[in-house]
Amino acid sequence: VSQYPSVARDIALWVSEGTTADSVIEVLREPAGELLYRIDLFDEFTKDGRTSYAFRLVFQSYEKTLTDEEIAPIMERLNEVSQSEGWEVR
């Protein structure tokens, strides 16, 4: 257990129907980097042939308190990866 607080960020994505939450998590895990502590799915619904997944990403360091300036580039990278997969960030 880290003595430093965690930082949570949410990302919601429209994906094609049939894409599983687990497959989205697999794609997001690597570019999220070593500071990613966990990813939790907290919302899911399907509409008009697409599925929306909302995830809470929890980041934590064992060495220091993380700042917004450290997390923002990670979230930007996740947005870019999502778009390259053809997913729409909502």
C-alpha positions in Angstrom: 0.0 0.0 0.0 1.4 3.4 -1.0 1.5 6.2 1.5 0.7 8.6 -1.3 -2.8 9.4 -2.5 -4.2 8.0 -5.7 -5.5 10.1 -8.6 -8.7 9.1 -10.4 -9.7 10.1 -13.9 -12.6 8.9 -16.0 -12.8 8.1 -19.7 -15.9 7.2 -21.6 -15.7 5.7 -25.1 -18.2 4.8 -27.9 -17.0 1.5 -29.4 -18.6 -0.7 -32.0 -21.2 -3.1 -30.7 -19.5 -6.4 -29.9 -16.3 -4.9 -28.6 -15.9 -6.1 -25.0 -14.9 -4.0 -22.0 -12.0 -6.4 -21.4 -10.6 -5.8 -24.9 -10.8 -2.0 -24.4 -9.0 -2.4 -21.0 -6.3 -4.4 -22.7 -5.7 -1.6 -25.3 -5.7 1.1 -22.6 -3.5 -0.6 -20.1 -0.1 -0.3 -21.8 -0.2 3.4 -22.9 -1.5 4.3 -19.4 1.9 3.3 -18.1 3.4 2.1 -14.9 1.5 4.6 -12.7 -1.8 2.9 -13.6 -3.0 1.1 -10.4 -6.3 -0.1 -11.8 -9.1 0.3 -14.3 -12.8 -0.1 -13.3 -15.7 -0.2 -15.6 -18.5 1.8 -14.0 -21.0 2.4 -16.8 -22.1 0.5 -20.0 -25.0 1.0 -22.4 -25.7 0.2 -26.0 -27.5 2.5 -28.4 -27.8 2.7 -32.2 -25.4 -0.1 -32.8 -22.6 1.2 -30.5 -21.7 0.5 -27.0 -20.5 3.1 -24.5 -18.1 2.1 -21.8 -17.1 4.4 -19.0 -14.0 3.6 -17.0 -12.4 5.0 -13.9 -8.6 4.9 -14.1 -6.7 5.1 -10.8 -3.1 6.2 -10.9 -0.7 6.0 -7.9 2.9 6.3 -7.2 4.9 4.6 -4.4 7.4 7.5 -4.5 5.4 10.7 -4.5 2.1 12.5 -4.8 1.1 12.7 -8.5 0.1 16.0 -10.0 -2.3 17.0 -12.7 0.6 17.9 -14.9 1.9 14.3 -14.7 -1.5 12.7 -15.4 -2.7 15.0 -18.2 -0.2 13.7 -20.8 -1.2 10.1 -19.9 -4.9 10.9 -20.5 -4.0 12.7 -23.8 -2.1 9.5 -24.9 -5.2 7.4 -24.0 -7.4 9.7 -26.0 -5.0 9.4 -29.0 -4.9 5.6 -28.7 -8.7 5.4 -28.4 -9.1 7.5 -31.6 -6.6 5.3 -33.4 -8.7 2.3 -32.5 -11.7 4.0 -34.1 -13.4 4.7 -30.8 -15.1 8.0 -30.0 -14.2 9.7 -26.7 -17.3 11.2 -25.3 
